[in-house]
Amino acid sequence: MSQPTRWSRNTVEERFFAVIKPVVIVALLALAVFPFYYMLLLSFRPLDALLQDPGSLWVSPSEIDPSTYTDVLRSVESGGQGFLSFIRNSLLVALGTVVVSLLIAIPGSYAVSRLKFVGRDKVSALFLAVYFFPSILLAVPLFVFYTRIGLRGSLIGLLFVYVAQVVAVSIYMLRNYFDTIPVSLEEAAAMDGCSRFATMRYVSLPLAVPAIVSNALFVFMIAWNEFLFALLFLVERRENWTVSLGLSQLSGSIEVPTTVLMAGSVILTLPIVVLFFIGERWLAGGLTAGAEKG
């Protein structure tokens, strides 16, 4: 008579997690994707169909109405919401913030990581201390200062504010990555006659590409979605509004249909999603793996 099979604890755990793992992944994926799917669905549905059946989770191809996006992107003079100019403003500010922040953060983080100077060990703590203070504390002083120097209502002034917000944490993040790059690689380059600048450019920066790209995405996301300072400095000049400010005006109006609001939300969200998938291969990291043996 055969004895019943006895499973070890390890076998039971492996079989349990083999079953529960895909279930959890699918559940989390559904929770993350469903809101965006429903928002996208509402943005393409005709308003009358939405009012008749707001809970529908599927729309036939014949019911898809892309005219909502046309209304959102069309200029105010043509009867639209002017989101095309908002997108342009947001891109200018966000990309400008990324470029200026990286131009400051890359050499700054490299200097903190590699050079010896008084107070070097305290720099990181000072950078992080900046984030102990909420942004709202800077709102009134910056509003008064920008009013006096004539930068209120300009995209350049908003860009300066964003750079001041993100450059400290950018230096902190990149400094930690530069610390992981073996110093022996730079010493070998120096023995070959490279200057400090050439060593940073041809040795350290190529290895730091994953950190630089992830930092750029982080900065872009903050500048693209930021609302408080955009509202504070740009509300009086509609032609300089950003996407987040334009979307807030849509949500606060009872005259704007839900479909138009959802189309604006998709326009606000889509660039971040696209950039994430474009930069995903860089975010994997690991370019320094195997760069030094032994």
C-alpha positions in Angstrom: 0.0 0.0 0.0 1.5 3.3 -1.1 2.0 6.1 1.4 0.5 9.5 0.8 2.9 12.1 -0.6 4.1 14.5 2.0 4.9 18.0 0.8 7.6 20.0 2.5 7.0 23.5 3.6 9.2 24.9 0.8 7.2 23.0 -1.8 3.9 24.3 -0.4 5.2 27.9 -0.4 6.5 27.6 -4.0 3.2 26.2 -5.2 1.2 28.8 -3.3 3.2 31.7 -4.7 3.2 30.2 -8.1 -0.6 30.6 -8.0 -1.0 33.8 -6.1 1.7 35.8 -7.9 -0.1 36.1 -11.3 -3.3 36.9 -9.5 -1.8 39.7 -7.5 0.0 41.1 -10.7 -3.2 41.1 -12.7 -5.1 42.7 -9.8 -2.5 45.5 -9.4 -2.3 46.0 -13.1 -6.1 46.4 -13.3 -6.1 48.9 -10.5 -3.4 51.0 -12.2 -4.8 50.8 -15.8 -8.5 50.9 -15.2 -8.7 54.6 -14.2 -6.7 55.7 -17.3 -8.8 53.4 -19.5 -12.1 54.8 -18.2 -10.8 58.4 -18.6 -9.7 57.6 -22.2 -13.1 56.0 -22.8 -15.0 59.0 -21.6 -12.9 61.4 -23.7 -14.0 59.6 -26.9 -17.7 59.0 -26.1 -20.3 61.5 -27.4 -21.9 63.5 -24.6 -25.4 62.3 -25.2 -24.3 58.6 -25.1 -22.4 59.3 -21.9 -25.5 60.9 -20.3 -27.6 57.9 -21.3 -25.2 55.2 -20.0 -22.3 56.7 -17.9 -21.3 53.3 -16.6 -20.6 51.6 -19.9 -17.1 50.1 -20.1 -17.1 49.5 -23.8 -17.8 51.7 -26.8 -18.4 50.4 -30.3 -16.1 51.9 -33.0 -19.1 53.6 -34.6 -19.6 55.6 -31.4 -16.1 56.9 -31.1 -16.1 60.7 -31.4 -12.6 62.3 -31.7 -14.1 65.8 -32.0 -13.7 66.3 -28.3 -9.9 66.5 -28.7 -10.4 68.9 -31.6 -12.4 71.2 -29.3 -9.8 70.9 -26.5 -6.9 71.7 -28.8 -8.5 74.4 -30.9 -7.7 78.0 -29.9 -10.1 80.1 -27.8 -10.7 82.5 -30.7 -12.0 79.5 -32.7 -14.3 78.3 -30.0 -12.0 75.8 -28.4 -10.2 75.5 -25.1 -6.7 76.5 -26.3 -4.9 73.4 -25.0 -2.5 73.4 -28.0 -0.8 76.6 -26.7 -1.0 75.2 -23.1 1.0 72.1 -24.3 3.5 74.3 -26.0 4.0 76.4 -22.8 4.3 73.3 -20.6 6.8 71.7 -23.0 8.9 74.8 -23.0 8.9 75.1 -19.2 9.4 71.4 -18.5 12.2 70.8 -21.1 13.9 74.1 -20.1 13.7 73.0 -16.4 15.3 69.6 -17.3 18.1 71.2 -19.3 19.0 73.9 -16.8 18.7 71.5 -13.9 21.0 68.9 -15.4 23.5 71.6 -16.5 23.7 72.5 -12.8 23.2 69.1 -11.2 25.7 67.0 -13.2 28.9 69.0 -12.5 27.6 69.8 -9.0 27.0 66.2 -8.1 30.2 65.1 -9.6 32.1 67.7 -7.6 30.4 66.6 -4.4 31.2 63.0 -5.1 34.8 63.3 -6.2 36.3 66.5 -4.9 37.4 67.2 -1.3 36.4 70.5 0.2 35.4 71.9 3.6 31.8 70.8 4.5 31.6 68.1 1.8 30.0 65.6 4.2 27.3 68.1 5.2 26.3 69.0 1.7 23.8 66.1 1.2 22.1 66.9 4.4 21.7 70.6 3.4 20.3 69.6 0.1 17.7 67.4 1.7 16.9 70.1 4.3 15.5 72.2 1.5 12.6 69.8 1.3 11.7 70.1 4.9 10.0 73.4 4.1 6.7 73.2 2.1 6.5 75.1 -1.2 3.7 77.3 0.0 6.1 79.1 2.3 7.9 80.5 -0.7 4.7 81.5 -2.6 4.2 84.9 -1.1 7.8 86.1 -1.0 8.3 84.9 -4.6 5.1 86.6 -5.7 6.2 89.9 -4.3 9.7 89.5 -5.6 8.6 88.6 -9.1 6.1 91.4 -9.2 8.8 93.9 -8.4 11.3 92.7 -11.0 8.6 92.2 -13.7 8.8 88.4 -14.1 5.3 87.6 -12.9 3.3 86.1 -15.7 6.4 85.0 -17.7 7.4 81.4 -18.4 11.0 82.3 -17.7 10.2 83.2 -14.2 8.3 80.0 -13.7 11.2 78.0 -15.1 13.6 79.6 -12.5 11.2 78.6 -9.7 11.1 75.0 -10.9 14.9 74.8 -11.2 15.3 76.1 -7.7 12.8 73.4 -6.5 14.4 70.4 -8.2 18.2 71.1 -8.5 19.0 70.2 -4.9 17.4 66.7 -5.0 18.9 66.2 -8.5 22.4 66.8 -7.1 21.7 64.5 -4.3 20.4 61.7 -6.5 23.2 62.0 -9.1 25.9 62.3 -6.4 24.8 58.9 -5.0 25.1 57.4 -8.4 28.6 58.9 -9.1 29.7 57.3 -5.8 29.0 53.9 -7.3 31.3 54.4 -10.3 34.7 52.9 -9.5 37.4 55.6 -8.9 39.9 53.3 -10.6 38.3 53.9 -14.0 38.9 57.7 -13.6 42.4 57.1 -12.3 43.2 55.0 -15.4 41.9 57.8 -17.6 44.0 60.3 -15.7 47.1 58.2 -16.2 46.4 58.3 -19.9 46.5 62.1 -19.8 42.8 63.0 -19.4 42.0 66.1 -17.6 39.3 66.2 -14.8 36.8 67.5 -17.3 37.7 65.0 -20.0 37.5 62.2 -17.4 34.0 63.3 -16.4 32.9 63.6 -20.0 34.2 60.4 -21.4 34.3 58.1 -18.5 31.8 59.1 -15.7 29.0 60.5 -17.8 28.5 57.6 -20.1 28.3 55.3 -17.1 25.8 57.6 -15.4 23.4 57.7 -18.3 20.7 55.6 -16.5 20.8 58.0 -13.5 20.8 61.1 -15.7 17.8 59.8 -17.7 15.8 58.8 -14.7 16.6 62.2 -13.1 15.5 64.0 -16.2 12.2 62.1 -16.2 11.7 62.9 -12.6 12.3 66.6 -13.2 10.1 66.7 -16.3 7.3 65.0 -14.4 7.4 67.6 -11.6 7.6 70.6 -14.0 4.8 69.2 -16.3 2.4 68.5 -13.4 3.2 71.4 -11.1 0.1 73.6 -10.4 0.7 75.9 -7.4 3.3 78.3 -8.8 1.7 78.1 -12.3 -1.5 79.3 -10.8 0.3 82.0 -8.7 2.4 83.5 -11.5 0.4 82.8 -14.7 -3.3 83.1 -13.9 -3.5 86.6 -15.2 -2.0 85.8 -18.6 -4.0 83.0 -20.3 -1.6 82.9 -23.2 1.1 81.6 -20.9 -1.0 79.0 -19.1 0.4 75.5 -18.7 -1.6 72.3 -19.2 -2.2 71.7 -15.5 -3.5 75.3 -15.0 -5.7 75.0 -18.1 -7.1 71.7 -16.8 -7.9 73.2 -13.4 -9.9 75.9 -15.1 -11.9 73.2 -17.0 -12.6 71.3 -13.9 -13.9 74.4 -12.1 -16.3 75.3 -14.8 -19.9 74.0 -14.9 -20.2 74.8 -18.6 -17.5 72.4 -19.7 -18.8 68.9 -20.5 -17.2 65.8 -18.8 -15.9 64.5 -22.1 -13.9 67.7 -22.6 -12.5 67.5 -19.1 -11.5 63.9 -19.7 -9.8 64.7 -23.0 -7.8 67.4 -21.2 -6.8 64.9 -18.5 -5.6 62.5 -21.1 -3.5 65.2 -22.7 -2.0 66.0 -19.3 -1.2 62.3 -18.5 -0.1 60.9 -21.9 3.3 62.6 -22.3 4.5 61.2 -18.9 3.4 57.7 -19.9 5.1 57.9 -23.3 8.3 59.3 -21.8 8.4 56.6 -19.2 8.1 53.8 -21.8 10.7 55.5 -24.0 13.2 55.8 -21.1 12.4 52.4 -19.6 15.4 50.7 -21.1 17.7 53.3 -19.5 16.0 53.0 -16.2 17.0 49.4 -15.9 20.5 50.6 -15.0 23.4 48.2 -14.7 25.7 49.9 -17.3 28.5 49.8 -14.7 28.1 46.0 -14.2 31.3 44.3 -15.3 33.1 47.6 -16.0 35.8 46.6 -13.5 37.1 43.0 -12.8 38.3 41.7 -9.5 
